[in-house]
Amino acid sequence: MDTDRKAGQDEAGSVVNLSTESGQAQTGYFVNSAMPCVALIAKGVRFPEGPWVRFAESNVLPWLAEQLVIDLFPALKGRRLIFAVLLSEFDMKEFEAGAYRAR
């Protein structure tokens, strides 16, 4: 397992930690069920605090990612989700400052 990781999954599908100082290795969709939040996080952008699990590649359409996350994480069904697109450090700072709200 890569030690530069802060939140995601290892080869066995277990949640692992990713370092918030290092950037994401690949762009993809991640979920944090504690917030609850779904985020498209770009390659090289650091992760927000908390446990993040990758559930889809970046080429998945946003509406499909929204459906997919509910299918994969049934506990999120009926909960108000935050949807974020974090493509830069500026986006990350806005997210951490509370610019994104549940819809």
C-alpha positions in Angstrom: 0.0 0.0 0.0 1.2 3.5 -0.9 2.1 5.5 2.3 1.2 8.8 0.6 -2.5 7.9 0.8 -5.0 9.4 3.3 -8.5 8.1 2.4 -9.5 5.6 -0.2 -9.4 1.8 -0.7 -6.6 -0.7 -0.9 -6.6 -3.6 -3.3 -8.9 -5.6 -1.0 -11.5 -2.8 -1.0 -10.8 -1.7 2.6 -10.9 1.9 3.6 -7.3 3.3 3.9 -5.9 6.6 5.0 -4.5 9.1 2.5 -2.2 11.9 3.5 -3.8 15.3 3.2 -0.5 16.9 2.4 -0.1 14.8 -0.7 -2.3 15.0 -3.7 -4.6 12.5 -5.1 -2.9 10.0 -7.5 -5.8 9.9 -10.0 -8.9 12.0 -10.6 -12.1 10.2 -9.4 -15.3 10.3 -7.4 -15.0 9.8 -3.7 -17.5 9.6 -0.9 -17.3 10.5 2.8 -20.4 9.0 4.4 -19.8 10.9 7.7 -20.4 14.3 6.1 -22.2 13.0 3.9 -20.4 14.2 0.8 -19.6 13.1 -2.8 -16.6 14.8 -4.4 -14.9 14.7 -7.7 -11.3 15.2 -6.7 -8.7 16.0 -9.3 -5.3 14.4 -9.6 -2.8 16.2 -7.4 -5.4 17.9 -5.2 -5.1 17.1 -1.5 -8.0 15.4 0.3 -10.3 17.1 2.8 -10.1 15.7 6.4 -11.9 12.5 7.1 -12.4 9.0 5.6 -12.8 9.1 1.8 -13.6 6.1 -0.3 -13.1 6.1 -4.1 -16.2 4.7 -5.8 -16.0 5.8 -9.5 -13.6 6.9 -12.2 -13.5 10.5 -13.4 -15.2 9.7 -16.7 -18.5 8.7 -15.0 -21.2 11.3 -15.7 -22.2 13.3 -12.6 -25.8 12.1 -12.6 -24.7 8.5 -12.9 -22.2 9.0 -10.0 -25.1 10.4 -7.9 -27.1 7.2 -8.6 -24.1 5.0 -8.2 -23.2 6.3 -4.7 -26.7 5.5 -3.4 -26.5 2.0 -4.9 -23.1 1.3 -3.4 -23.7 3.0 0.0 -27.4 2.4 0.8 -27.1 4.1 4.2 -26.9 7.4 2.3 -30.3 6.9 0.7 -32.7 9.7 1.8 -29.9 11.8 3.3 -29.0 15.2 2.0 -25.7 14.9 0.2 -23.1 17.6 -0.4 -21.7 17.4 -4.0 -18.3 19.0 -4.5 -15.9 19.4 -7.5 -12.4 19.9 -6.1 -10.1 20.5 -9.1 -7.6 22.9 -7.4 -6.3 24.1 -4.1 -8.6 27.1 -4.4 -11.6 24.7 -4.6 -10.3 22.8 -1.6 -10.0 26.0 0.5 -13.6 27.0 -0.5 -14.8 23.5 0.5 -13.0 23.7 3.8 -14.5 27.2 4.4 -18.0 25.8 4.0 -18.8 27.1 0.5 -20.5 23.8 -0.3 -23.9 22.9 1.3 -26.1 19.8 1.2 -28.7 19.9 -1.6 
